[in-house]
Amino acid sequence: LAFSQVSTGTLTGLLVDPSLSPIQNTRILLIDEARGLQRETLSNETGQFRIPSLPSGTYRLEVSQPGFSQFRRENIQVTSGQSVHLDVRLQTAAVQESITIS
């Protein structure tokens, strides 16, 4: 009986705003600079995201959504056969006002 060895891992997560409400349709980018690998996905209607089939390595996660500050987390370790879960709370971006008087 032969068993195949799993050689990839998975990153899952939940994306919420400061009030812990889910944020949907948000761009999630995972980068492995050592390999030049980038994977991208969107959060679903409940704020969840999943990036499967990741080679073992160290990754950087970047999350961007209009109206929120950009989120970045370094040194995420993904290992073969494991699932890593990250909860991400985006902060509301500071609003800059510009008033022109003529």
N, CA, C and O atoms as a GROMACS GRO file, in nm:
protein
  408
    1LEU      N    1   0.084  -0.118   0.000
    1LEU     CA    2   0.000   0.000   0.000
    1LEU      C    3   0.088   0.124   0.000
    1LEU      O    4   0.171   0.142   0.090
    2ALA      N    5   0.072   0.210  -0.099
    2ALA     CA    6   0.155   0.330  -0.110
    2ALA      C    7   0.073   0.453  -0.073
    2ALA      O    8  -0.044   0.466  -0.110
    3PHE      N    9   0.135   0.542   0.000
    3PHE     CA   10   0.071   0.668   0.036
    3PHE      C   11   0.143   0.781  -0.035
    3PHE      O   12   0.266   0.786  -0.038
    4SER      N   13   0.066   0.871  -0.093
    4SER     CA   14   0.129   0.987  -0.155
    4SER      C   15   0.156   1.091  -0.047
    4SER      O   16   0.076   1.110   0.044
    5GLN      N   17   0.266   1.157  -0.059
    5GLN     CA   18   0.306   1.256   0.040
    5GLN      C   19   0.258   1.394  -0.007
    5GLN      O   20   0.278   1.432  -0.122
    6VAL      N   21   0.195   1.466   0.084
    6VAL     CA   22   0.148   1.600   0.053
    6VAL      C   23   0.268   1.695   0.057
    6VAL      O   24   0.338   1.702   0.158
    7SER      N   25   0.291   1.766  -0.052
    7SER     CA   26   0.408   1.853  -0.056
    7SER      C   27   0.372   2.001  -0.055
    7SER      O   28   0.458   2.086  -0.076
    8THR      N   29   0.245   2.032  -0.030
    8THR     CA   30   0.204   2.171  -0.026
    8THR      C   31   0.121   2.198   0.100
    8THR      O   32   0.072   2.105   0.165
    9GLY      N   33   0.107   2.324   0.132
    9GLY     CA   34   0.026   2.367   0.245
    9GLY      C   35  -0.083   2.462   0.198
    9GLY      O   36  -0.093   2.493   0.079
   10THR      N   37  -0.164   2.508   0.292
   10THR     CA   38  -0.277   2.595   0.262
   10THR      C   39  -0.279   2.712   0.360
   10THR      O   40  -0.248   2.695   0.478
   11LEU      N   41  -0.316   2.829   0.310
   11LEU     CA   42  -0.338   2.946   0.396
   11LEU      C   43  -0.486   2.978   0.392
   11LEU      O   44  -0.544   2.996   0.285
   12THR      N   45  -0.548   2.987   0.509
   12THR     CA   46  -0.688   3.028   0.519
   12THR      C   47  -0.695   3.148   0.612
   12THR      O   48  -0.602   3.173   0.689
   13GLY      N   49  -0.805   3.221   0.605
   13GLY     CA   50  -0.818   3.336   0.694
   13GLY      C   51  -0.956   3.395   0.692
   13GLY      O   52  -1.043   3.358   0.613
   14LEU      N   53  -0.973   3.491   0.781
   14LEU     CA   54  -1.097   3.566   0.794
   14LEU      C   55  -1.062   3.714   0.795
   14LEU      O   56  -0.974   3.757   0.870
   15LEU      N   57  -1.130   3.791   0.712
   15LEU     CA   58  -1.105   3.933   0.696
   15LEU      C   59  -1.223   4.012   0.753
   15LEU      O   60  -1.336   3.995   0.709
   16VAL      N   61  -1.194   4.098   0.852
   16VAL     CA   62  -1.300   4.175   0.918
   16VAL      C   63  -1.259   4.322   0.929
   16VAL      O   64  -1.142   4.357   0.915
   17ASP      N   65  -1.360   4.408   0.954
   17ASP     CA   66  -1.335   4.551   0.976
   17ASP      C   67  -1.320   4.576   1.126
   17ASP      O   68  -1.328   4.481   1.204
   18PRO      N   69  -1.300   4.701   1.169
   18PRO     CA   70  -1.280   4.727   1.312
   18PRO      C   71  -1.395   4.682   1.402
   18PRO      O   72  -1.373   4.656   1.521
   19SER      N   73  -1.518   4.672   1.348
   19SER     CA   74  -1.633   4.627   1.428
   19SER      C   75  -1.653   4.476   1.419
   19SER      O   76  -1.754   4.423   1.466
   20LEU      N   77  -1.556   4.406   1.357
   20LEU     CA   78  -1.556   4.260   1.338
   20LEU      C   79  -1.659   4.211   1.236
   20LEU      O   80  -1.693   4.093   1.234
   21SER      N   81  -1.709   4.302   1.152
   21SER     CA   82  -1.797   4.262   1.042
   21SER      C   83  -1.711   4.212   0.926
   21SER      O   84  -1.606   4.269   0.899
   22PRO      N   85  -1.754   4.105   0.859
   22PRO     CA   86  -1.674   4.051   0.748
   22PRO      C   87  -1.663   4.150   0.633
   22PRO      O   88  -1.756   4.227   0.605
   23ILE      N   89  -1.549   4.148   0.566
   23ILE     CA   90  -1.526   4.231   0.448
   23ILE      C   91  -1.515   4.138   0.328
   23ILE      O   92  -1.428   4.051   0.324
   24GLN      N   93  -1.604   4.156   0.231
   24GLN     CA   94  -1.605   4.067   0.115
   24GLN      C   95  -1.538   4.132  -0.006
   24GLN      O   96  -1.515   4.253  -0.009
   25ASN      N   97  -1.507   4.048  -0.104
   25ASN     CA   98  -1.448   4.092  -0.232
   25ASN      C   99  -1.325   4.179  -0.214
   25ASN      O  100  -1.308   4.280  -0.283
   26THR      N  101  -1.239   4.138  -0.122
   26THR     CA  102  -1.116   4.212  -0.095
   26THR      C  103  -0.997   4.135  -0.152
   26THR      O  104  -0.990   4.012  -0.139
   27ARG      N  105  -0.905   4.206  -0.214
   27ARG     CA  106  -0.788   4.146  -0.276
   27ARG      C  107  -0.690   4.100  -0.169
   27ARG      O  108  -0.647   4.178  -0.084
   28ILE      N  109  -0.654   3.972  -0.176
   28ILE     CA  110  -0.557   3.910  -0.085
   28ILE      C  111  -0.440   3.865  -0.173
   28ILE      O  112  -0.459   3.788  -0.268
   29LEU      N  113  -0.320   3.912  -0.142
   29LEU     CA  114  -0.202   3.876  -0.219
   29LEU      C  115  -0.101   3.809  -0.127
   29LEU      O  116  -0.067   3.862  -0.021
   30LEU      N  117  -0.053   3.692  -0.168
   30LEU     CA  118   0.047   3.617  -0.092
   30LEU      C  119   0.172   3.607  -0.178
   30LEU      O  120   0.166   3.564  -0.293
   31ILE      N  121   0.286   3.647  -0.121
   31ILE     CA  122   0.410   3.657  -0.198
   31ILE      C  123   0.521   3.575  -0.133
   31ILE      O  124   0.545   3.587  -0.012
   32ASP      N  125   0.588   3.493  -0.213
   32ASP     CA  126   0.709   3.423  -0.171
   32ASP      C  127   0.822   3.483  -0.255
   32ASP      O  128   0.843   3.442  -0.369
   33GLU      N  129   0.894   3.579  -0.198
   33GLU     CA  130   0.997   3.649  -0.274
   33GLU      C  131   1.114   3.558  -0.311
   33GLU      O  132   1.178   3.579  -0.414
   34ALA      N  133   1.143   3.458  -0.228
   34ALA     CA  134   1.255   3.368  -0.256
   34ALA      C  135   1.234   3.293  -0.386
   34ALA      O  136   1.330   3.267  -0.459
   35ARG      N  137   1.109   3.257  -0.417
   35ARG     CA  138   1.079   3.182  -0.540
   35ARG      C  139   1.020   3.269  -0.649
   35ARG      O  140   1.006   3.225  -0.763
   36GLY      N  141   0.986   3.394  -0.616
   36GLY     CA  142   0.919   3.479  -0.713
   36GLY      C  143   0.774   3.437  -0.735
   36GLY      O  144   0.717   3.462  -0.841
   37LEU      N  145   0.715   3.373  -0.634
   37LEU     CA  146   0.578   3.321  -0.645
   37LEU      C  147   0.479   3.421  -0.586
   37LEU      O  148   0.500   3.473  -0.477
   38GLN      N  149   0.371   3.447  -0.660
   38GLN     CA  150   0.262   3.530  -0.609
   38GLN      C  151   0.131   3.457  -0.634
   38GLN      O  152   0.107   3.403  -0.741
   39ARG      N  153   0.046   3.458  -0.531
   39ARG     CA  154  -0.088   3.399  -0.544
   39ARG      C  155  -0.188   3.503  -0.498
   39ARG      O  156  -0.163   3.574  -0.400
   40GLU      N  157  -0.299   3.514  -0.567
   40GLU     CA  158  -0.398   3.615  -0.536
   40GLU      C  159  -0.536   3.551  -0.528
   40GLU      O  160  -0.568   3.458  -0.602
   41THR      N  161  -0.617   3.603  -0.436
   41THR     CA  162  -0.755   3.558  -0.425
   41THR      C  163  -0.839   3.673  -0.372
   41THR      O  164  -0.786   3.780  -0.342
   42LEU      N  165  -0.970   3.652  -0.362
   42LEU     CA  166  -1.061   3.750  -0.303
   42LEU      C  167  -1.131   3.687  -0.184
   42LEU      O  168  -1.157   3.567  -0.182
   43SER      N  169  -1.161   3.770  -0.084
   43SER     CA  170  -1.241   3.720   0.029
   43SER      C  171  -1.384   3.697  -0.019
   43SER      O  172  -1.433   3.768  -0.108
   44ASN      N  173  -1.451   3.598   0.039
   44ASN     CA  174  -1.588   3.568  -0.003
   44ASN      C  175  -1.690   3.652   0.075
   44ASN      O  176  -1.651   3.744   0.148
   45GLU      N  177  -1.817   3.621   0.060
   45GLU     CA  178  -1.922   3.703   0.122
   45GLU      C  179  -1.920   3.701   0.274
   45GLU      O  180  -1.978   3.789   0.338
   46THR      N  181  -1.853   3.603   0.335
   46THR     CA  182  -1.842   3.598   0.481
   46THR      C  183  -1.702   3.641   0.528
   46THR      O  184  -1.667   3.620   0.644
   47GLY      N  185  -1.622   3.701   0.437
   47GLY     CA  186  -1.490   3.750   0.473
   47GLY      C  187  -1.381   3.645   0.474
   47GLY      O  188  -1.267   3.674   0.509
   48GLN      N  189  -1.415   3.522   0.437
   48GLN     CA  190  -1.316   3.415   0.441
   48GLN      C  191  -1.236   3.409   0.310
   48GLN      O  192  -1.285   3.445   0.203
   49PHE      N  193  -1.112   3.363   0.323
   49PHE     CA  194  -1.030   3.341   0.204
   49PHE      C  195  -0.948   3.213   0.223
   49PHE      O  196  -0.925   3.168   0.335
   50ARG      N  197  -0.906   3.157   0.109
   50ARG     CA  198  -0.830   3.031   0.110
   50ARG      C  199  -0.736   3.031  -0.009
   50ARG      O  200  -0.776   3.056  -0.122
   51ILE      N  201  -0.609   3.001   0.019
   51ILE     CA  202  -0.509   2.988  -0.087
   51ILE      C  203  -0.445   2.850  -0.071
   51ILE      O  204  -0.360   2.832   0.016
   52PRO      N  205  -0.485   2.753  -0.153
   52PRO     CA  206  -0.434   2.616  -0.141
   52PRO      C  207  -0.307   2.594  -0.224
   52PRO      O  208  -0.263   2.682  -0.298
   53SER      N  209  -0.251   2.475  -0.211
   53SER     CA  210  -0.140   2.427  -0.295
   53SER      C  211  -0.018   2.518  -0.292
   53SER      O  212   0.041   2.549  -0.395
   54LEU      N  213   0.020   2.560  -0.170
   54LEU     CA  214   0.137   2.646  -0.154
   54LEU      C  215   0.261   2.561  -0.122
   54LEU      O  216   0.258   2.480  -0.030
   55PRO      N  217   0.370   2.580  -0.197
   55PRO     CA  218   0.494   2.512  -0.160
   55PRO      C  219   0.540   2.561  -0.023
   55PRO      O  220   0.515   2.675   0.015
   56SER      N  221   0.606   2.473   0.052
   56SER     CA  222   0.659   2.513   0.183
   56SER      C  223   0.750   2.634   0.165
   56SER      O  224   0.828   2.641   0.070
   57GLY      N  225   0.739   2.730   0.257
   57GLY     CA  226   0.823   2.848   0.249
   57GLY      C  227   0.775   2.958   0.340
   57GLY      O  228   0.685   2.939   0.422
   58THR      N  229   0.838   3.073   0.325
   58THR     CA  230   0.805   3.192   0.402
   58THR      C  231   0.738   3.292   0.310
   58THR      O  232   0.791   3.324   0.203
   59TYR      N  233   0.624   3.342   0.351
   59TYR     CA  234   0.542   3.428   0.267
   59TYR      C  235   0.514   3.562   0.333
   59TYR      O  236   0.527   3.579   0.454
   60ARG      N  237   0.474   3.658   0.249
   60ARG     CA  238   0.425   3.788   0.294
   60ARG      C  239   0.281   3.802   0.246
   60ARG      O  240   0.251   3.774   0.130
   61LEU      N  241   0.192   3.845   0.335
   61LEU     CA  242   0.051   3.865   0.302
   61LEU      C  243   0.023   4.014   0.291
   61LEU      O  244   0.059   4.091   0.380
   62GLU      N  245  -0.042   4.054   0.182
   62GLU     CA  246  -0.083   4.193   0.164
   62GLU      C  247  -0.232   4.195   0.132
   62GLU      O  248  -0.280   4.119   0.048
   63VAL      N  249  -0.304   4.284   0.202
   63VAL     CA  250  -0.448   4.296   0.184
   63VAL      C  251  -0.479   4.443   0.156
   63VAL      O  252  -0.435   4.531   0.229
   64SER      N  253  -0.553   4.468   0.049
   64SER     CA  254  -0.588   4.606   0.018
   64SER      C  255  -0.735   4.615  -0.023
   64SER      O  256  -0.786   4.532  -0.098
   65GLN      N  257  -0.801   4.718   0.030
   65GLN     CA  258  -0.942   4.743   0.002
   65GLN      C  259  -0.965   4.893   0.017
   65GLN      O  260  -0.928   4.951   0.119
   66PRO      N  261  -1.028   4.959  -0.083
   66PRO     CA  262  -1.055   5.102  -0.070
   66PRO      C  263  -1.132   5.133   0.059
   66PRO      O  264  -1.224   5.061   0.097
   67GLY      N  265  -1.092   5.242   0.126
   67GLY     CA  266  -1.155   5.282   0.250
   67GLY      C  267  -1.088   5.226   0.375
   67GLY      O  268  -1.122   5.263   0.487
   68PHE      N  269  -0.990   5.135   0.354
   68PHE     CA  270  -0.918   5.074   0.466
   68PHE      C  271  -0.768   5.093   0.447
   68PHE      O  272  -0.720   5.106   0.335
   69SER      N  273  -0.695   5.094   0.558
   69SER     CA  274  -0.549   5.097   0.552
   69SER      C  275  -0.499   4.964   0.497
   69SER      O  276  -0.556   4.859   0.524
   70GLN      N  277  -0.391   4.970   0.419
   70GLN     CA  278  -0.334   4.846   0.366
   70GLN      C  279  -0.277   4.765   0.481
   70GLN      O  280  -0.215   4.818   0.573
   71PHE      N  281  -0.298   4.633   0.474
   71PHE     CA  282  -0.249   4.540   0.575
   71PHE      C  283  -0.134   4.461   0.516
   71PHE      O  284  -0.139   4.420   0.400
   72ARG      N  285  -0.031   4.439   0.597
   72ARG     CA  286   0.084   4.360   0.552
   72ARG      C  287   0.136   4.278   0.670
   72ARG      O  288   0.156   4.332   0.778
   73ARG      N  289   0.158   4.149   0.648
   73ARG     CA  290   0.219   4.064   0.750
   73ARG      C  291   0.333   3.986   0.685
   73ARG      O  292   0.315   3.923   0.581
   74GLU      N  293   0.450   3.991   0.747
   74GLU     CA  294   0.571   3.925   0.698
   74GLU      C  295   0.590   3.791   0.768
   74GLU      O  296   0.526   3.762   0.869
   75ASN      N  297   0.679   3.710   0.714
   75ASN     CA  298   0.727   3.586   0.777
   75ASN      C  299   0.618   3.486   0.814
   75ASN      O  300   0.618   3.432   0.924
   76ILE      N  301   0.528   3.462   0.723
   76ILE     CA  302   0.425   3.359   0.743
   76ILE      C  303   0.485   3.227   0.696
   76ILE      O  304   0.520   3.212   0.579
   77GLN      N  305   0.496   3.132   0.786
   77GLN     CA  306   0.556   3.003   0.756
   77GLN      C  307   0.449   2.904   0.712
   77GLN      O  308   0.356   2.875   0.786
   78VAL      N  309   0.462   2.851   0.591
   78VAL     CA  310   0.373   2.748   0.539
   78VAL      C  311   0.455   2.622   0.522
   78VAL      O  312   0.562   2.624   0.460
   79THR      N  313   0.406   2.512   0.579
   79THR     CA  314   0.477   2.384   0.568
   79THR      C  315   0.390   2.280   0.500
   79THR      O  316   0.267   2.290   0.500
   80SER      N  317   0.454   2.181   0.442
   80SER     CA  318   0.384   2.075   0.369
   80SER      C  319   0.282   2.005   0.457
   80SER      O  320   0.310   1.970   0.571
   81GLY      N  321   0.163   1.986   0.402
   81GLY     CA  322   0.059   1.912   0.471
   81GLY      C  323  -0.012   1.989   0.581
   81GLY      O  324  -0.098   1.933   0.649
   82GLN      N  325   0.023   2.115   0.600
   82GLN     CA  326  -0.037   2.194   0.707
   82GLN      C  327  -0.125   2.304   0.651
   82GLN      O  328  -0.108   2.350   0.538
   83SER      N  329  -0.222   2.347   0.734
   83SER     CA  330  -0.305   2.461   0.702
   83SER      C  331  -0.276   2.570   0.804
   83SER      O  332  -0.284   2.546   0.925
   84VAL      N  333  -0.243   2.688   0.756
   84VAL     CA  334  -0.217   2.804   0.841
   84VAL      C  335  -0.339   2.894   0.834
   84VAL      O  336  -0.388   2.923   0.725
   85HIS      N  337  -0.387   2.940   0.950
   85HIS     CA  338  -0.504   3.028   0.954
   85HIS      C  339  -0.464   3.163   1.011
   85HIS      O  340  -0.398   3.171   1.115
   86LEU      N  341  -0.506   3.270   0.943
   86LEU     CA  342  -0.480   3.407   0.988
   86LEU      C  343  -0.610   3.486   0.990
   86LEU      O  344  -0.685   3.486   0.893
   87ASP      N  345  -0.636   3.552   1.102
   87ASP     CA  346  -0.746   3.647   1.108
   87ASP      C  347  -0.687   3.786   1.084
   87ASP      O  348  -0.588   3.823   1.147
   88VAL      N  349  -0.748   3.861   0.994
   88VAL     CA  350  -0.698   3.993   0.957
   88VAL      C  351  -0.806   4.096   0.986
   88VAL      O  352  -0.918   4.086   0.936
   89ARG      N  353  -0.772   4.195   1.070
   89ARG     CA  354  -0.864   4.305   1.098
   89ARG      C  355  -0.810   4.430   1.031
   89ARG      O  356  -0.707   4.484   1.070
   90LEU      N  357  -0.882   4.476   0.928
   90LEU     CA  358  -0.842   4.598   0.858
   90LEU      C  359  -0.889   4.720   0.937
   90LEU      O  360  -0.998   4.720   0.994
   91GLN      N  361  -0.805   4.823   0.939
   91GLN     CA  362  -0.839   4.949   1.006
   91GLN      C  363  -0.891   5.048   0.902
   91GLN      O  364  -0.844   5.051   0.788
   92THR      N  365  -0.988   5.127   0.942
   92THR     CA  366  -1.043   5.230   0.854
   92THR      C  367  -0.934   5.331   0.821
   92THR      O  368  -0.860   5.375   0.909
   93ALA      N  369  -0.925   5.366   0.694
   93ALA     CA  370  -0.822   5.461   0.650
   93ALA      C  371  -0.860   5.601   0.697
   93ALA      O  372  -0.977   5.637   0.702
   94ALA      N  373  -0.758   5.677   0.730
   94ALA     CA  374  -0.780   5.816   0.768
   94ALA      C  375  -0.828   5.893   0.645
   94ALA      O  376  -0.774   5.876   0.536
   95VAL      N  377  -0.927   5.977   0.664
   95VAL     CA  378  -0.982   6.055   0.554
   95VAL      C  379  -0.909   6.188   0.550
   95VAL      O  380  -0.896   6.258   0.650
   96GLN      N  381  -0.862   6.222   0.432
   96GLN     CA  382  -0.796   6.351   0.414
   96GLN      C  383  -0.891   6.442   0.338
   96GLN      O  384  -0.939   6.407   0.231
   97GLU      N  385  -0.917   6.558   0.396
   97GLU     CA  386  -1.006   6.653   0.332
   97GLU      C  387  -0.925   6.764   0.269
   97GLU      O  388  -0.821   6.805   0.322
   98SER      N  389  -0.972   6.812   0.159
   98SER     CA  390  -0.907   6.924   0.092
   98SER      C  391  -1.015   7.024   0.056
   98SER      O  392  -1.111   6.992  -0.014
   99ILE      N  393  -0.999   7.146   0.103
   99ILE     CA  394  -1.097   7.250   0.074
   99ILE      C  395  -1.029   7.357  -0.009
   99ILE      O  396  -0.924   7.410   0.028
  100THR      N  397  -1.090   7.389  -0.122
  100THR     CA  398  -1.038   7.494  -0.207
  100THR      C  399  -1.135   7.610  -0.207
  100THR      O  400  -1.253   7.595  -0.237
  101ILE      N  401  -1.082   7.727  -0.173
  101ILE     CA  402  -1.167   7.848  -0.172
  101ILE      C  403  -1.120   7.936  -0.287
  101ILE      O  404  -1.001   7.965  -0.300
  102SER      N  405  -1.216   7.979  -0.370
  102SER     CA  406  -1.177   8.065  -0.482
  102SER      C  407  -1.254   8.194  -0.483
  102SER      O  408  -1.233   8.278  -0.570
   0.00000   0.00000   0.00000
